[in-house]
């Protein structure tokens, strides 16, 4: 009798097990095209790691809509032209349920066009150029701060300080020019601002620009370029005994700026799009990233992770993988990410929530508090001990 009971119980257990297995939901496929070879591979690798960390966290918490998330990543060899056909393959052959955009603006422009054609939602995680959203896409939503946002916070600081005359300088590269032009447009109503002064990469002497800024009695010097450029500007200022009331250089927040200038870096303002130490979402992400990858994350990693967070929040809000429902959710939700608050423009899906924050170099560290102004004259500076 007991052996018969055992067999009966075993049979019931097997039936219930097979029923449970039959009910197990299929994996939820998230597709992305990310350079794994070629010129962008190194930067794109960090972006991919951010997405992988997001996937691991989602799966540890039970998946999305009760389904385990699986990533399908294809390599475009750092060639933007290959991105479109690869997204078409993800949609058609790999059965991707959801899409995350590639690394970089050129690739995003090409890949997004394919998603748009197929009426498939894509989160633009790392395409910062305005051209991507300029054509008013319906299915593309940006989770990274756009280039145009890099000057908005410093414009507010200048306005609050009563500074009205702005001198804007920009390195001759697409990203810096876009940042500068967006600021010039935003400033045109309230401020006295001339043409953007463009300089060549590798410029070591900014005396010509200082002469122009002095001639227009500029109160704020606002610069978009790289770390070395920003450091050379400060060296030129010191040599010519020039100190505008406000000095902002986008790259002044970088540790190398302080390494290049020492104490002369003090009181400079810079922009931070991602800082592992600033804000609880960034700190929590950094802790998890370092637990998995050992090294601290950079902007690319935060962009990948934020793209996943935004996508997941939209799917949960929609309660479905129906592309129109997910699209409607992406247009209306707000999500805290390591890059700030995700909020998309209902017109074209461009990011309007997260903005780089302004920091000031004080005692050798970027400080995200209200800046001390004006930028001190060179003969008024005390040594920091």
KEKE-3310 file (N, C-alpha, C; in steps of 0.2 Angstrom, whole numbers, plus 5000, padded with zeros to 4 digits):
npx = (5004:5009:5020:5012:5006:5017:5021:5009:5010:5022:5018:5008:5016:5025:5016:5012:5024:5027:5017:5020:5032:5027:5020:5030:5036:5041:5058:5062:5067:5079:5086:5101:5113:5130:5146:5159:5171:5183:5185:5177:5176:5181:5176:5162:5161:5160:5147:5140:5142:5136:5122:5122:5123:5111:5102:5106:5101:5088:5084:5087:5077:5066:5063:5056:5039:5037:5045:5061:5075:5084:5099:5102:5116:5123:5137:5143:5155:5160:5155:5144:5135:5132:5123:5109:5104:5108:5099:5087:5089:5089:5075:5068:5074:5080:5070:5068:5061:5061:5071:5087:5096:5111:5129:5134:5131:5130:5128:5116:5108:5106:5102:5090:5082:5079:5071:5061:5055:5050:5041:5045:5048:5062:5075:5085:5100:5114:5116:5119:5118:5108:5102:5097:5084:5079:5070:5058:5055:5044:5045:5056:5066:5075:5087:5099:5108:5106:5118:5114:5110:5121:5125:5114:5112:5123:5120:5109:5115:5123:5113:5107:5117:5118:5125:5127:5134:5140:5154:5157:5166:5172:5178:5183:5174:5161:5152:5156:5153:5139:5135:5139:5132:5118:5118:5120:5109:5099:5103:5101:5089:5090:5103:5118:5126:5138:5144:5149:5165:5176:5189:5204:5207:5220:5225:5235:5237:5227:5227:5222:5208:5206:5208:5197:5187:5189:5188:5174:5170:5166:5157:5156:5165:5163:5166:5167:5175:5189:5199:5212:5212:5204:5213:5223:5217:5216:5229:5233:5225:5231:5243:5241:5235:5221:5204:5188:5172:5165:5170:5168:5171:5167:5174:5181:5178:5184:5196:5209:5210:5213:5224:5233:5234:5235:5234:5229:5218:5207:5191:5186:5172:5164:5155:5146:5141:5139:5143:5150:5149:5139:5123:5110:5105:5116:5126:5122:5121:5134:5140:5135:5139:5153:5154:5152:5160:5172:5181:5178:5163:5161:5154:5148:5145:5135:5126:5122:5116:5106:5098:5092:5085:5075:5068:5063:5055:5045:5039:5034:5025:5017:5012:5014:5020:5016:5019:5014:5008:5020:5027:5018:5019:5033:5033:5027:5031:5042:5058:5070:5087:5105:5110:5102:5085:5074:5065:5054:5053:5036:5035:5046:5053:5065:5077:5072:5073:5085:5099:5116:5126:5132:5148:5160:5177:5185:5197:5204:5194:5179:5164:5147:5139:5131:5140:5155:5156:5162:5174:5190:5202:5219:5228:5222:5222:5224:5236:5232:5233)
npy = (4994:5006:5008:5009:5021:5030:5029:5035:5048:5052:5052:5062:5072:5073:5076:5089:5096:5095:5103:5115:5118:5119:5130:5140:5155:5161:5168:5185:5195:5207:5218:5224:5234:5235:5241:5230:5228:5237:5255:5261:5252:5250:5261:5258:5246:5248:5254:5243:5235:5241:5239:5225:5224:5230:5220:5209:5213:5215:5202:5195:5200:5194:5196:5203:5207:5195:5187:5180:5191:5192:5196:5201:5205:5213:5215:5230:5233:5246:5253:5264:5263:5250:5248:5249:5238:5228:5230:5228:5214:5210:5213:5205:5192:5188:5190:5200:5208:5220:5236:5243:5257:5260:5263:5280:5294:5294:5281:5279:5287:5280:5267:5270:5275:5263:5256:5265:5263:5250:5252:5250:5252:5261:5264:5277:5277:5282:5292:5308:5319:5332:5330:5318:5317:5327:5325:5322:5309:5295:5283:5283:5286:5296:5293:5298:5313:5326:5334:5348:5351:5354:5367:5373:5374:5382:5394:5398:5400:5411:5421:5422:5428:5440:5442:5447:5448:5437:5427:5415:5401:5388:5372:5366:5354:5342:5339:5349:5361:5360:5360:5373:5381:5378:5384:5397:5400:5398:5408:5420:5428:5434:5438:5447:5442:5437:5430:5412:5409:5400:5388:5379:5362:5357:5370:5381:5393:5406:5420:5428:5426:5430:5444:5448:5445:5454:5466:5466:5467:5456:5446:5433:5419:5406:5390:5376:5361:5351:5343:5347:5359:5367:5369:5375:5387:5393:5394:5404:5415:5418:5421:5433:5441:5440:5439:5433:5437:5425:5409:5396:5380:5366:5354:5356:5349:5337:5325:5327:5340:5346:5340:5345:5358:5361:5372:5382:5378:5381:5387:5387:5383:5368:5355:5341:5326:5313:5307:5297:5299:5308:5310:5299:5288:5287:5284:5271:5264:5264:5257:5244:5241:5241:5230:5220:5222:5227:5239:5257:5265:5274:5287:5281:5268:5271:5277:5265:5257:5266:5267:5254:5254:5264:5258:5246:5252:5258:5246:5240:5250:5250:5237:5227:5221:5226:5237:5250:5253:5253:5263:5274:5274:5277:5290:5297:5293:5296:5294:5290:5290:5285:5296:5306:5313:5304:5311:5313:5323:5326:5328:5324:5314:5317:5319:5328:5330:5325:5334:5339:5343:5358:5360:5366:5369:5366:5367:5357:5348:5343:5352:5351:5362:5378:5390:5399:5416:5432:5424:5424:5437:5436:5441:5441:5428:5416:5405:5387:5377)
npz = (5000:5004:4995:4984:4986:4986:4973:4967:4972:4967:4954:4953:4957:4946:4935:4939:4939:4925:4921:4926:4920:4907:4908:4910:4906:4890:4886:4887:4875:4873:4861:4854:4845:4846:4846:4845:4840:4831:4830:4840:4849:4863:4870:4868:4875:4888:4889:4885:4896:4906:4902:4904:4917:4921:4916:4923:4936:4934:4931:4943:4951:4947:4933:4919:4917:4922:4915:4910:4906:4891:4883:4866:4857:4844:4833:4825:4820:4823:4812:4807:4796:4795:4805:4804:4795:4804:4815:4809:4807:4820:4823:4814:4813:4825:4834:4843:4857:4862:4860:4862:4859:4849:4853:4852:4842:4827:4824:4831:4824:4812:4816:4822:4812:4806:4816:4817:4805:4806:4816:4829:4846:4853:4864:4865:4871:4870:4861:4858:4850:4843:4830:4829:4835:4829:4818:4822:4827:4831:4838:4845:4860:4871:4883:4888:4892:4881:4869:4868:4881:4889:4892:4899:4913:4918:4912:4919:4931:4928:4925:4937:4944:4939:4928:4911:4899:4888:4883:4871:4868:4857:4853:4837:4834:4831:4842:4852:4845:4844:4857:4860:4851:4854:4867:4863:4856:4866:4875:4868:4870:4883:4886:4881:4868:4857:4841:4841:4846:4837:4839:4834:4836:4848:4850:4859:4864:4870:4868:4858:4859:4872:4870:4862:4871:4881:4874:4872:4885:4892:4904:4907:4903:4893:4889:4877:4875:4875:4889:4890:4882:4890:4901:4895:4892:4905:4909:4899:4904:4916:4913:4906:4915:4916:4921:4920:4927:4928:4925:4915:4909:4900:4902:4914:4925:4925:4932:4926:4923:4935:4938:4928:4931:4945:4959:4951:4945:4954:4958:4945:4934:4929:4919:4924:4918:4922:4938:4950:4963:4965:4970:4975:4966:4957:4966:4971:4959:4955:4966:4964:4951:4952:4961:4952:4941:4946:4942:4943:4936:4920:4910:4899:4904:4914:4905:4898:4908:4912:4901:4900:4913:4910:4899:4906:4915:4907:4901:4912:4916:4905:4906:4897:4881:4870:4857:4854:4867:4875:4869:4872:4886:4887:4883:4893:4906:4921:4927:4939:4936:4935:4928:4931:4931:4920:4907:4893:4879:4873:4859:4851:4858:4863:4877:4891:4904:4912:4916:4913:4928:4936:4943:4954:4955:4970:4983:4976:4972:4963:4967:4970:4974:4977:4967:4971:4967:4961:4949:4956:4955:4949:4958:4969:4975:4987:4994:4995:5008)
capx = (5000:5014:5024:5008:5005:5023:5021:5004:5012:5027:5015:5005:5022:5028:5011:5012:5030:5027:5012:5023:5037:5024:5018:5035:5036:5048:5062:5060:5073:5081:5091:5105:5119:5135:5152:5163:5177:5184:5188:5173:5174:5183:5171:5156:5161:5158:5140:5137:5143:5130:5116:5122:5122:5104:5099:5107:5097:5081:5082:5087:5071:5060:5062:5051:5032:5038:5050:5068:5077:5090:5101:5105:5120:5126:5143:5143:5162:5161:5153:5137:5131:5130:5119:5102:5103:5108:5093:5082:5090:5086:5068:5065:5077:5081:5064:5069:5054:5063:5077:5091:5100:5119:5134:5136:5126:5130:5125:5110:5104:5105:5098:5084:5078:5076:5066:5055:5051:5047:5037:5047:5051:5070:5078:5092:5104:5120:5116:5118:5117:5101:5099:5094:5077:5076:5065:5052:5053:5038:5046:5063:5066:5082:5088:5105:5107:5108:5123:5111:5109:5127:5126:5108:5113:5127:5116:5105:5120:5125:5107:5106:5123:5117:5130:5123:5138:5143:5159:5156:5171:5171:5183:5181:5172:5154:5149:5157:5150:5132:5134:5139:5126:5112:5119:5120:5102:5096:5105:5099:5084:5091:5110:5122:5131:5140:5145:5153:5172:5178:5196:5206:5210:5228:5227:5239:5237:5221:5227:5217:5201:5205:5208:5190:5182:5191:5185:5167:5169:5162:5157:5156:5168:5160:5170:5166:5180:5192:5202:5218:5210:5202:5219:5227:5214:5218:5236:5233:5222:5235:5249:5238:5231:5214:5199:5181:5168:5163:5174:5165:5173:5163:5179:5185:5176:5188:5202:5215:5211:5216:5231:5237:5234:5236:5230:5226:5211:5202:5185:5183:5166:5163:5149:5146:5135:5139:5148:5148:5148:5134:5116:5109:5105:5123:5130:5119:5123:5142:5142:5133:5144:5160:5154:5152:5166:5178:5182:5172:5159:5161:5148:5146:5142:5129:5121:5119:5111:5100:5093:5089:5080:5070:5065:5060:5050:5040:5036:5030:5020:5012:5010:5013:5025:5013:5024:5011:5007:5026:5028:5014:5022:5040:5031:5024:5034:5048:5062:5076:5093:5111:5111:5096:5078:5072:5058:5055:5048:5031:5035:5051:5056:5071:5077:5072:5074:5092:5104:5123:5126:5138:5152:5166:5183:5187:5202:5206:5189:5173:5159:5141:5135:5131:5147:5157:5157:5166:5180:5194:5207:5225:5232:5218:5221:5228:5238:5228:5238)
capy = (5000:5012:5009:5012:5029:5033:5030:5039:5054:5053:5053:5068:5077:5074:5080:5096:5098:5096:5108:5121:5119:5121:5137:5144:5160:5162:5173:5192:5197:5214:5218:5230:5234:5238:5240:5225:5228:5243:5261:5263:5246:5251:5265:5254:5240:5250:5254:5236:5232:5245:5236:5219:5224:5230:5214:5204:5215:5213:5194:5193:5203:5190:5197:5208:5204:5188:5183:5182:5195:5189:5201:5199:5210:5212:5220:5234:5234:5253:5257:5267:5261:5243:5247:5248:5231:5224:5231:5224:5207:5209:5213:5200:5185:5187:5190:5205:5211:5227:5238:5248:5260:5258:5268:5285:5298:5292:5274:5279:5290:5275:5262:5273:5275:5256:5255:5269:5260:5244:5254:5247:5256:5260:5269:5280:5277:5285:5296:5314:5324:5334:5328:5311:5318:5333:5324:5320:5301:5293:5277:5284:5290:5297:5293:5302:5320:5329:5340:5355:5353:5355:5374:5376:5375:5388:5400:5400:5403:5418:5425:5423:5432:5446:5443:5448:5448:5431:5426:5408:5398:5381:5368:5364:5347:5342:5339:5355:5366:5359:5363:5380:5384:5377:5389:5404:5401:5399:5415:5426:5432:5438:5440:5450:5436:5437:5423:5408:5409:5393:5387:5373:5357:5358:5377:5381:5400:5409:5427:5432:5426:5435:5451:5449:5445:5460:5471:5466:5467:5450:5445:5426:5415:5399:5386:5369:5358:5345:5345:5351:5366:5371:5370:5380:5394:5396:5397:5410:5420:5419:5425:5440:5443:5441:5435:5435:5436:5418:5405:5389:5376:5360:5349:5357:5344:5331:5325:5328:5347:5348:5338:5349:5365:5362:5377:5387:5376:5383:5392:5385:5379:5363:5351:5334:5322:5307:5307:5291:5302:5313:5308:5292:5283:5286:5280:5264:5261:5263:5251:5238:5241:5239:5223:5215:5223:5229:5246:5261:5266:5280:5289:5275:5263:5274:5277:5258:5255:5270:5265:5248:5256:5267:5253:5242:5256:5258:5240:5239:5254:5247:5230:5223:5222:5230:5243:5256:5254:5254:5270:5279:5274:5281:5297:5300:5291:5299:5288:5292:5286:5288:5302:5311:5311:5303:5314:5314:5327:5322:5330:5320:5309:5320:5320:5335:5329:5325:5339:5339:5348:5362:5359:5371:5366:5369:5363:5351:5343:5346:5353:5353:5367:5385:5392:5406:5420:5431:5420:5429:5440:5432:5444:5440:5421:5414:5398:5383:5373)
capz = (5000:5005:4989:4979:4988:4984:4966:4966:4974:4962:4947:4954:4957:4939:4931:4941:4937:4918:4920:4928:4915:4901:4909:4911:4900:4885:4888:4884:4871:4872:4856:4854:4841:4850:4843:4849:4836:4827:4833:4846:4854:4870:4874:4868:4879:4895:4888:4885:4903:4910:4900:4907:4925:4922:4914:4929:4942:4932:4932:4950:4954:4944:4926:4916:4916:4924:4910:4911:4901:4888:4878:4860:4855:4837:4832:4819:4819:4823:4806:4808:4790:4796:4811:4801:4793:4810:4819:4805:4808:4827:4823:4809:4814:4832:4838:4849:4859:4864:4857:4865:4854:4849:4856:4848:4838:4820:4824:4833:4818:4807:4819:4824:4806:4805:4821:4815:4799:4808:4821:4835:4851:4854:4869:4863:4877:4870:4855:4861:4845:4842:4824:4830:4837:4825:4813:4826:4827:4835:4842:4848:4866:4873:4890:4889:4891:4874:4869:4869:4888:4893:4895:4902:4920:4919:4910:4925:4936:4925:4926:4945:4947:4935:4922:4905:4893:4888:4878:4871:4864:4856:4849:4831:4833:4831:4849:4856:4842:4845:4864:4860:4847:4858:4872:4860:4855:4873:4878:4864:4873:4889:4886:4876:4866:4850:4838:4844:4844:4836:4839:4832:4841:4849:4852:4866:4866:4869:4869:4853:4861:4878:4868:4860:4877:4885:4870:4873:4892:4894:4911:4908:4898:4893:4884:4876:4872:4880:4896:4888:4880:4896:4905:4892:4893:4912:4908:4896:4908:4921:4909:4903:4921:4915:4925:4919:4933:4928:4920:4914:4904:4901:4904:4920:4930:4924:4936:4923:4923:4941:4938:4923:4933:4952:4962:4946:4943:4958:4956:4938:4934:4924:4919:4925:4915:4927:4944:4954:4970:4966:4970:4977:4960:4954:4971:4971:4953:4956:4970:4960:4945:4955:4963:4946:4936:4949:4940:4943:4930:4917:4908:4895:4908:4916:4899:4896:4913:4912:4895:4903:4918:4907:4896:4910:4919:4902:4900:4918:4916:4900:4908:4890:4876:4864:4855:4855:4874:4878:4867:4876:4893:4887:4882:4899:4913:4924:4930:4942:4934:4937:4924:4933:4929:4913:4905:4886:4875:4869:4852:4847:4862:4866:4884:4893:4911:4915:4913:4917:4934:4936:4949:4955:4958:4977:4986:4971:4970:4960:4972:4966:4978:4974:4966:4974:4962:4955:4948:4959:4951:4950:4963:4976:4976:4993:4993:4998:5012)
cpx = (5004:5017:5019:5006:5011:5023:5015:5006:5018:5024:5012:5011:5025:5023:5011:5018:5030:5022:5016:5028:5033:5021:5023:5036:5042:5052:5060:5067:5074:5087:5095:5111:5124:5142:5157:5170:5177:5185:5184:5172:5176:5178:5164:5155:5159:5150:5137:5137:5137:5124:5116:5121:5114:5100:5100:5102:5090:5079:5083:5081:5065:5059:5057:5044:5033:5042:5057:5071:5084:5092:5104:5109:5123:5132:5143:5150:5164:5160:5146:5133:5128:5124:5111:5100:5103:5102:5087:5083:5087:5079:5065:5068:5078:5075:5064:5062:5055:5070:5080:5095:5108:5123:5136:5131:5125:5126:5118:5105:5102:5101:5091:5079:5075:5070:5060:5051:5047:5042:5038:5050:5059:5071:5085:5096:5111:5121:5114:5116:5109:5098:5095:5086:5074:5071:5059:5050:5048:5040:5053:5063:5073:5083:5095:5104:5110:5114:5120:5110:5115:5128:5120:5109:5118:5124:5112:5109:5122:5119:5106:5111:5122:5122:5126:5127:5142:5148:5159:5162:5170:5176:5179:5179:5164:5150:5150:5153:5142:5131:5134:5134:5120:5112:5117:5112:5098:5097:5103:5094:5086:5098:5113:5127:5132:5141:5149:5160:5174:5186:5198:5209:5218:5230:5230:5239:5231:5221:5222:5210:5200:5205:5201:5186:5183:5187:5177:5165:5164:5163:5158:5160:5166:5163:5167:5171:5183:5196:5208:5217:5208:5208:5223:5224:5216:5225:5237:5230:5227:5241:5247:5235:5224:5209:5192:5178:5166:5167:5171:5168:5170:5168:5182:5183:5181:5194:5208:5216:5214:5223:5236:5238:5236:5231:5226:5219:5206:5197:5183:5177:5166:5157:5150:5140:5134:5144:5146:5147:5142:5127:5115:5109:5112:5127:5128:5121:5131:5144:5140:5138:5151:5160:5154:5158:5172:5180:5176:5169:5161:5154:5144:5142:5135:5124:5118:5114:5105:5095:5089:5083:5074:5065:5060:5054:5044:5036:5032:5024:5014:5009:5009:5019:5023:5017:5020:5010:5014:5028:5024:5017:5029:5038:5029:5028:5040:5051:5068:5082:5099:5113:5106:5090:5076:5065:5059:5050:5043:5031:5040:5055:5063:5071:5077:5072:5081:5096:5111:5122:5132:5141:5157:5171:5185:5191:5203:5200:5183:5167:5153:5136:5135:5138:5148:5159:5159:5172:5186:5200:5214:5229:5228:5218:5226:5230:5234:5234:5234)
cpy = (5006:5014:5012:5019:5033:5034:5035:5047:5057:5055:5060:5074:5079:5077:5087:5099:5100:5102:5115:5123:5121:5128:5142:5149:5160:5168:5180:5194:5204:5214:5224:5229:5238:5236:5236:5225:5235:5249:5263:5257:5247:5255:5261:5249:5242:5251:5248:5233:5235:5241:5229:5219:5225:5224:5209:5206:5214:5206:5192:5195:5199:5192:5203:5205:5196:5184:5185:5186:5192:5195:5198:5205:5208:5217:5223:5236:5242:5257:5258:5264:5254:5242:5246:5241:5226:5224:5228:5217:5206:5208:5207:5193:5183:5187:5195:5208:5218:5229:5243:5251:5259:5264:5273:5288:5295:5285:5274:5282:5285:5270:5264:5273:5268:5254:5259:5266:5254:5246:5250:5252:5255:5266:5271:5281:5281:5289:5303:5320:5326:5332:5322:5312:5324:5332:5322:5313:5300:5287:5278:5288:5290:5297:5296:5309:5322:5334:5346:5356:5355:5362:5377:5378:5381:5394:5403:5403:5410:5423:5427:5428:5439:5448:5443:5447:5442:5430:5418:5406:5391:5378:5366:5356:5347:5343:5346:5361:5366:5362:5370:5384:5384:5383:5396:5405:5402:5406:5421:5431:5437:5441:5444:5445:5437:5430:5419:5408:5402:5393:5380:5368:5358:5365:5377:5389:5404:5417:5431:5432:5430:5442:5453:5449:5452:5466:5472:5466:5462:5448:5437:5423:5408:5395:5378:5366:5353:5348:5349:5358:5370:5373:5376:5387:5397:5398:5403:5416:5422:5424:5432:5443:5445:5436:5437:5434:5429:5415:5398:5386:5369:5354:5350:5353:5338:5331:5328:5336:5349:5346:5342:5356:5366:5367:5382:5384:5378:5388:5391:5381:5374:5359:5344:5330:5316:5308:5302:5293:5306:5310:5300:5287:5282:5282:5272:5260:5259:5257:5244:5236:5238:5232:5218:5216:5226:5237:5250:5263:5273:5282:5284:5270:5265:5275:5271:5256:5260:5269:5259:5250:5259:5262:5248:5246:5257:5252:5238:5243:5252:5241:5225:5225:5225:5236:5249:5258:5256:5261:5275:5280:5278:5288:5301:5299:5296:5294:5291:5287:5289:5294:5308:5309:5310:5307:5315:5319:5324:5323:5325:5315:5311:5320:5327:5335:5330:5330:5338:5345:5352:5361:5365:5368:5370:5365:5356:5346:5347:5346:5355:5357:5373:5387:5399:5410:5427:5426:5425:5431:5437:5435:5443:5433:5419:5407:5393:5378:5366)
cpz = (5000:4999:4983:4980:4985:4977:4963:4967:4969:4955:4947:4953:4949:4934:4933:4939:4929:4917:4921:4923:4909:4902:4909:4904:4896:4888:4884:4881:4870:4867:4856:4849:4844:4847:4847:4845:4833:4832:4840:4851:4861:4873:4874:4873:4886:4895:4888:4893:4908:4909:4903:4914:4926:4921:4921:4935:4941:4933:4939:4954:4951:4937:4925:4914:4917:4919:4911:4905:4898:4883:4872:4857:4849:4836:4825:4817:4819:4816:4806:4802:4791:4802:4809:4800:4799:4815:4815:4806:4816:4827:4820:4811:4821:4837:4844:4851:4860:4861:4861:4860:4854:4853:4851:4844:4831:4820:4826:4828:4813:4810:4820:4818:4805:4810:4820:4810:4801:4814:4828:4840:4852:4859:4867:4869:4876:4864:4857:4856:4843:4835:4824:4831:4833:4820:4816:4826:4832:4840:4846:4854:4869:4881:4893:4889:4884:4874:4871:4877:4892:4896:4899:4909:4922:4917:4915:4930:4934:4926:4933:4947:4943:4930:4915:4899:4893:4882:4877:4866:4863:4852:4843:4830:4834:4837:4852:4852:4843:4852:4864:4856:4851:4864:4869:4859:4861:4876:4874:4867:4878:4890:4880:4874:4859:4846:4842:4842:4843:4836:4837:4837:4842:4850:4859:4869:4865:4869:4864:4856:4868:4876:4866:4866:4881:4881:4871:4880:4894:4901:4912:4902:4898:4887:4883:4872:4876:4885:4895:4886:4886:4901:4902:4892:4900:4912:4905:4900:4913:4918:4908:4909:4919:4919:4924:4926:4934:4923:4920:4908:4905:4904:4910:4926:4930:4929:4933:4923:4929:4941:4933:4926:4941:4955:4957:4944:4948:4956:4949:4939:4928:4924:4920:4923:4920:4932:4949:4961:4971:4965:4972:4971:4958:4959:4971:4965:4953:4960:4967:4954:4947:4958:4958:4942:4939:4948:4941:4936:4927:4914:4903:4899:4911:4911:4898:4901:4913:4907:4897:4908:4915:4903:4900:4914:4914:4901:4907:4918:4911:4902:4902:4886:4870:4863:4856:4862:4877:4876:4871:4883:4892:4886:4888:4906:4915:4928:4932:4939:4936:4934:4926:4931:4922:4912:4898:4884:4872:4862:4849:4851:4865:4873:4886:4901:4914:4911:4917:4923:4933:4943:4949:4958:4965:4981:4982:4970:4967:4965:4969:4970:4974:4973:4969:4968:4965:4955:4951:4954:4953:4956:4970:4978:4982:4991:4997:5002:5014)
residu = (UNK:UNK:UNK:UNK:UNK:UNK:UNK:UNK:UNK:UNK:UNK:UNK:UNK:UNK:UNK:UNK:UNK:UNK:UNK:UNK:UNK:UNK:UNK:UNK:UNK:UNK:UNK:UNK:UNK:UNK:UNK:UNK:UNK:UNK:UNK:UNK:UNK:UNK:UNK:UNK:UNK:UNK:UNK:UNK:UNK:UNK:UNK:UNK:UNK:UNK:UNK:UNK:UNK:UNK:UNK:UNK:UNK:UNK:UNK:UNK:UNK:UNK:UNK:UNK:UNK:UNK:UNK:UNK:UNK:UNK:UNK:UNK:UNK:UNK:UNK:UNK:UNK:UNK:UNK:UNK:UNK:UNK:UNK:UNK:UNK:UNK:UNK:UNK:UNK:UNK:UNK:UNK:UNK:UNK:UNK:UNK:UNK:UNK:UNK:UNK:UNK:UNK:UNK:UNK:UNK:UNK:UNK:UNK:UNK:UNK:UNK:UNK:UNK:UNK:UNK:UNK:UNK:UNK:UNK:UNK:UNK:UNK:UNK:UNK:UNK:UNK:UNK:UNK:UNK:UNK:UNK:UNK:UNK:UNK:UNK:UNK:UNK:UNK:UNK:UNK:UNK:UNK:UNK:UNK:UNK:UNK:UNK:UNK:UNK:UNK:UNK:UNK:UNK:UNK:UNK:UNK:UNK:UNK:UNK:UNK:UNK:UNK:UNK:UNK:UNK:UNK:UNK:UNK:UNK:UNK:UNK:UNK:UNK:UNK:UNK:UNK:UNK:UNK:UNK:UNK:UNK:UNK:UNK:UNK:UNK:UNK:UNK:UNK:UNK:UNK:UNK:UNK:UNK:UNK:UNK:UNK:UNK:UNK:UNK:UNK:UNK:UNK:UNK:UNK:UNK:UNK:UNK:UNK:UNK:UNK:UNK:UNK:UNK:UNK:UNK:UNK:UNK:UNK:UNK:UNK:UNK:UNK:UNK:UNK:UNK:UNK:UNK:UNK:UNK:UNK:UNK:UNK:UNK:UNK:UNK:UNK:UNK:UNK:UNK:UNK:UNK:UNK:UNK:UNK:UNK:UNK:UNK:UNK:UNK:UNK:UNK:UNK:UNK:UNK:UNK:UNK:UNK:UNK:UNK:UNK:UNK:UNK:UNK:UNK:UNK:UNK:UNK:UNK:UNK:UNK:UNK:UNK:UNK:UNK:UNK:UNK:UNK:UNK:UNK:UNK:UNK:UNK:UNK:UNK:UNK:UNK:UNK:UNK:UNK:UNK:UNK:UNK:UNK:UNK:UNK:UNK:UNK:UNK:UNK:UNK:UNK:UNK:UNK:UNK:UNK:UNK:UNK:UNK:UNK:UNK:UNK:UNK:UNK:UNK:UNK:UNK:UNK:UNK:UNK:UNK:UNK:UNK:UNK:UNK:UNK:UNK:UNK:UNK:UNK:UNK:UNK:UNK:UNK:UNK:UNK:UNK:UNK:UNK:UNK:UNK:UNK:UNK:UNK:UNK:UNK:UNK:UNK:UNK:UNK:UNK:UNK:UNK:UNK:UNK:UNK:UNK:UNK:UNK:UNK:UNK:UNK:UNK:UNK:UNK:UNK:UNK:UNK:UNK:UNK:UNK:UNK:UNK:UNK:UNK:UNK:UNK:UNK:UNK:UNK:UNK:UNK:UNK:UNK:UNK:UNK)
# end
